[in-house]
Amino acid sequence: MLSDYLSEDRILLNSDITDKYELLKALVYLQVDDLELKEKILKDAIEREAMLSTAVGNKIALPHVKSEQIKSVSIAIITLEKPIDFEANSGEPIQIAFMILSNPYEYHTHLKLISEISNKCSNLSDVEKLIKCTEKSDFINLLVE
């Protein structure tokens, strides 16, 4: 299922982004074309993060937004050159962020994707391999193998 939602044009590898806000903004901008919608989704993502960080451990964050203005489920992924603070409860920085955008009616798909990504990234050595990828096709292959 995860492979159905991965696209090289929504992946950015080895980014030099250094803060959480810029990371959220870049993840939204990879997925949304309309400027007004970009700003709304970014605002929703920031509000969601203010409630509770979506850092899940093993250098991974899974920010997500559900909105009726989102027509279909999409995923954007950014890996970072250097770990950044994502305000995790554990204090652990992150180095990969997977942002899922969906509408409220695709709740099952949304949860299934979060579960698949979490399972794929449960082993730190697998996460390290993803972080080291320099080619988007290699990243996707490692993620779905």
VOBA-1610 file (N, C-alpha, C; in pm, whole numbers, padded with zeros to 5 digits, always signed):
BEGIN
Met+00081-00120+00000Met+00000+00000+00000Met+00086+00127+00000Leu+00189+00129+00082Leu+00276+00246+00092Leu+00333+00285-00043Ser+00376+00186-00120Ser+00437+00215-00250Ser+00342+00288-00344Asp+00212+00271-00326Asp+00114+00339-00411Asp+00115+00490-00390Tyr+00167+00536-00278Tyr+00162+00678-00244Tyr+00299+00747-00251Leu+00402+00674-00290Leu+00536+00731-00297Leu+00563+00784-00438Ser+00619+00904-00444Ser+00653+00965-00571Ser+00785+01041-00555Glu+00876+01022-00648Glu+01006+01088-00640Glu+00994+01240-00636Asp+00890+01296-00697Asp+00877+01442-00696Asp+00829+01497-00562Arg+00797+01409-00467Arg+00759+01452-00333Arg+00861+01403-00228Ile+00983+01381-00275Ile+01092+01339-00185Ile+01208+01436-00202Leu+01263+01478-00089Leu+01382+01564-00088Leu+01483+01497+00004Leu+01600+01464-00052Leu+01703+01393+00024Leu+01816+01487+00067Asn+01867+01463+00187Asn+01983+01534+00240Asn+01965+01686+00241Ser+01850+01730+00286Ser+01821+01872+00292Ser+01902+01940+00402Asp+01930+02069+00381Asp+02003+02146+00482Asp+01909+02224+00575Ile+01780+02189+00575Ile+01683+02252+00665Ile+01729+02231+00809Thr+01715+02337+00890Thr+01767+02328+01028Thr+01662+02351+01137Asp+01536+02376+01099Asp+01436+02392+01205Asp+01302+02331+01166Lys+01223+02305+01268Lys+01097+02234+01255Lys+00999+02308+01163Tyr+00985+02439+01181Tyr+00890+02516+01100Tyr+00926+02506+00951Glu+01052+02526+00918Glu+01094+02519+00778Glu+01074+02379+00721Leu+01095+02278+00805Leu+01072+02141+00760Leu+00925+02118+00729Leu+00836+02160+00819Leu+00693+02146+00794Leu+00652+02220+00667Lys+00703+02340+00651Lys+00671+02420+00532Lys+00716+02349+00405Ala+00836+02296+00404Ala+00888+02227+00286Ala+00806+02102+00255Leu+00766+02029+00359Leu+00684+01909+00338Leu+00549+01945+00276Val+00487+02051+00324Val+00360+02096+00267Val+00380+02141+00123Tyr+00482+02220+00098Tyr+00505+02275-00035Tyr+00538+02166-00138Leu+00592+02055-00095Leu+00617+01943-00186Leu+00486+01880-00235Gln+00379+01899-00158Gln+00254+01827-00187Gln+00140+01913-00239Val+00143+02042-00210Val+00029+02128-00240Val+00072+02238-00337Asp-00007+02257-00443Asp+00026+02359-00543Asp-00039+02494-00513Asp-00164+02493-00471Asp-00240+02616-00449Asp-00185+02693-00328Leu-00151+02821-00347Leu-00088+02900-00241Leu-00176+02914-00118Glu-00304+02943-00137Glu-00394+02956-00021Glu-00404+02826+00056Leu-00416+02716-00017Leu-00426+02585+00048Leu-00295+02551+00119Lys-00181+02586+00059Lys-00051+02563+00123Lys-00049+02628+00261Glu-00091+02753+00266Glu-00088+02826+00393Glu-00184+02766+00496Lys-00300+02722+00452Lys-00396+02660+00543Lys-00342+02528+00597Ile-00288+02446+00508Ile-00235+02316+00551Ile-00115+02336+00644Leu-00029+02432+00612Leu+00085+02461+00700Leu+00037+02504+00838Lys-00062+02590+00842Lys-00120+02635+00970Lys-00175+02515+01047Asp-00246+02426+00977Asp-00301+02306+01041Asp-00189+02216+01094Ala-00081+02202+01018Ala+00031+02118+01061Ala+00097+02176+01186Ile+00114+02307+01189Ile+00175+02373+01305Ile+00085+02357+01428Glu-00046+02374+01408Glu-00140+02356+01519Glu-00138+02212+01569Arg-00130+02116+01478Arg-00124+01974+01517Arg+00002+01947+01598Glu+00113+02001+01556Glu+00239+01981+01627Glu+00238+02049+01764Ala+00165+02159+01777Ala+00157+02229+01906Ala+00085+02143+02010Met-00007+02058+01964Met-00079+01968+02056Met+00014+01860+02110Leu+00090+01799+02019Leu+00181+01690+02055Leu+00274+01665+01938Ser+00402+01658+01966Ser+00499+01633+01860Ser+00472+01498+01794Thr+00491+01496+01663Thr+00473+01371+01589Thr+00605+01297+01570Ala+00708+01336+01644Ala+00832+01258+01645Ala+00802+01125+01713Val+00841+01015+01648Val+00803+00883+01698Val+00922+00798+01742Gly+01041+00856+01741Gly+01161+00780+01778Gly+01235+00731+01655Asn+01356+00679+01678Asn+01441+00630+01570Asn+01467+00736+01463Lys+01474+00862+01505Lys+01505+00975+01416Lys+01395+01006+01316Ile+01272+00963+01347Ile+01160+00976+01254Ile+01052+01069+01311Ala+00993+01150+01222Ala+00872+01226+01255Ala+00767+01194+01150Leu+00642+01187+01195Leu+00530+01157+01107Leu+00423+01266+01116Pro+00455+01389+01079Pro+00351+01492+01083Pro+00240+01458+00984His+00118+01492+01020His+00006+01460+00934His-00105+01563+00952Val-00179+01582+00844Val-00289+01677+00844Val-00407+01612+00772Lys-00524+01628+00834Lys-00649+01586+00769Lys-00732+01712+00745Ser-00779+01727+00624Ser-00859+01845+00589Ser-00953+01808+00475Glu-01074+01860+00479Glu-01168+01835+00370Glu-01122+01897+00240Gln-01031+01992+00246Gln-00979+02056+00124Gln-00875+01970+00053Ile-00828+01867+00119Ile-00732+01775+00056Ile-00812+01672-00022Lys-00785+01665-00151Lys-00865+01579-00239Lys-00826+01432-00231Ser-00696+01404-00214Ser-00653+01264-00207Ser-00530+01253-00117Val-00508+01133-00068Val-00396+01108+00021Val-00265+01127-00053Ser-00169+01191+00015Ser-00034+01203-00042Ser+00068+01200+00071Ile+00190+01168+00033Ile+00301+01161+00128Ile+00418+01239+00070Ala+00480+01320+00155Ala+00607+01385+00119Ala+00710+01341+00222Ile+00834+01328+00176Ile+00941+01280+00263Ile+01062+01370+00246Ile+01121+01406+00359Ile+01247+01481+00357Ile+01345+01416+00453Thr+01466+01389+00402Thr+01574+01347+00490Thr+01665+01468+00511Leu+01729+01473+00624Leu+01809+01589+00662Leu+01957+01553+00673Glu+02041+01646+00629Glu+02186+01627+00644Glu+02222+01609+00791Lys+02161+01693+00876Lys+02190+01690+01020Lys+02059+01680+01097Pro+02059+01607+01207Pro+01937+01595+01288Pro+01892+01732+01340Ile+01759+01746+01355Ile+01703+01869+01411Ile+01610+01837+01527Asp+01591+01934+01613Asp+01498+01921+01724Asp+01356+01927+01670Phe+01276+01826+01702Phe+01136+01823+01660Phe+01044+01823+01782Glu+01101+01866+01894Glu+01028+01877+02020Glu+00967+01744+02065Ala+01042+01637+02043Ala+00997+01504+02084Ala+00994+01494+02236Asn+00901+01417+02288Asn+00894+01395+02433Asn+01024+01335+02485Ser+01088+01253+02404Ser+01213+01188+02443Ser+01333+01283+02434Gly+01314+01395+02362Gly+01424+01487+02339Gly+01511+01447+02222Glu+01484+01331+02162Glu+01563+01281+02050Glu+01535+01362+01923Pro+01640+01408+01854Pro+01618+01480+01728Pro+01573+01385+01618Ile+01528+01443+01508Ile+01485+01361+01395Ile+01573+01392+01274Gln+01571+01297+01179Gln+01648+01317+01057Gln+01570+01277+00932Ile+01450+01221+00952Ile+01360+01193+00841Ile+01219+01233+00884Ala+01150+01303+00794Ala+01010+01337+00819Ala+00925+01287+00703Phe+00818+01218+00738Phe+00718+01170+00643Phe+00590+01248+00673Met+00543+01331+00582Met+00417+01402+00605Met+00306+01339+00522Ile+00198+01304+00591Ile+00082+01247+00525Ile-00029+01352+00526Leu-00083+01379+00408Leu-00200+01466+00395Leu-00316+01381+00348Ser-00432+01401+00411Ser-00551+01325+00370Ser-00676+01403+00407Asn-00788+01357+00354Asn-00915+01414+00397Asn-00973+01324+00505Pro-01066+01374+00583Pro-01119+01296+00697Pro-01187+01165+00656Tyr-01230+01155+00531Tyr-01300+01036+00485Tyr-01205+00921+00452Glu-01077+00950+00448Glu-00979+00846+00418Glu-00901+00808+00544Tyr-00972+00805+00654Tyr-00913+00779+00785Tyr-00840+00644+00788His-00902+00540+00732His-00840+00408+00734His-00707+00407+00658Thr-00706+00469+00540Thr-00583+00476+00460Thr-00476+00555+00536His-00517+00665+00595His-00427+00750+00673His-00359+00668+00784Leu-00438+00597+00861Leu-00383+00515+00971Leu-00297+00401+00919Lys-00338+00339+00812Lys-00261+00229+00755Lys-00123+00278+00709Leu-00117+00395+00649Leu+00011+00449+00605Leu+00101+00483+00723Ile+00045+00543+00827Ile+00123+00571+00948Ile+00178+00441+01005Ser+00095+00338+01008Ser+00137+00209+01061Ser+00249+00147+00976Glu+00233+00152+00844Glu+00336+00094+00757Glu+00469+00167+00770Ile+00464+00299+00773Ile+00588+00376+00786Ile+00653+00347+00922Ser+00573+00343+01026Ser+00625+00313+01160Ser+00691+00176+01163Asn+00628+00078+01102Asn+00685-00057+01097Asn+00815-00060+01018Lys+00817+00007+00904Lys+00938+00009+00821Lys+01054+00078+00891Cys+01023+00172+00980Cys+01128+00251+01046Cys+01149+00209+01192Ser+01103+00091+01227Ser+01117+00047+01366Ser+01259+00000+01398Asn+01337-00030+01296Asn+01474-00074+01315Asn+01568+00043+01281Leu+01645+00087+01379Leu+01732+00203+01360Leu+01833+00183+01247Ser+01883+00062+01228Ser+01979+00040+01119Ser+01913+00059+00982Asp+01785+00026+00971Asp+01713+00051+00845Asp+01694+00201+00824Val+01666+00273+00931Val+01651+00418+00923Val+01783+00482+00879Glu+01893+00435+00935Glu+02025+00487+00897Glu+02052+00467+00748Lys+02010+00354+00693Lys+02026+00329+00549Lys+01946+00430+00469Leu+01824+00459+00514Leu+01740+00557+00445Leu+01805+00696+00449Ile+01858+00733+00565Ile+01921+00864+00581Ile+02039+00879+00485Lys+02113+00771+00463Lys+02233+00776+00379Lys+02203+00775+00228Cys+02078+00749+00190Cys+02044+00744+00047Cys+02070+00878-00020Thr+02124+00870-00140Thr+02145+00990-00220Thr+02059+00988-00346Glu+01998+00876-00374Glu+01910+00863-00491Glu+01768+00833-00445Lys+01672+00905-00500Lys+01532+00887-00460Lys+01483+00746-00489Ser+01523+00690-00601Ser+01479+00554-00635Ser+01532+00453-00533Asp+01656+00472-00488Asp+01712+00382-00385Asp+01634+00397-00254Phe+01599+00520-00220Phe+01523+00546-00097Phe+01389+00472-00102Ile+01318+00487-00214Ile+01188+00420-00227Ile+01204+00269-00221Asn+01304+00216-00291Asn+01326+00071-00288Asn+01354+00020-00148Leu+01438+00091-00073Leu+01466+00050+00065Leu+01341+00057+00152Leu+01261+00157+00131Leu+01142+00177+00213Leu+01036+00070+00188Val+01025+00024+00068Val+00917-00072+00037Val+00963-00217+00031Glu+01092-00241+00048Glu+01138-00381+00038Glu+01091-00464+00157
//
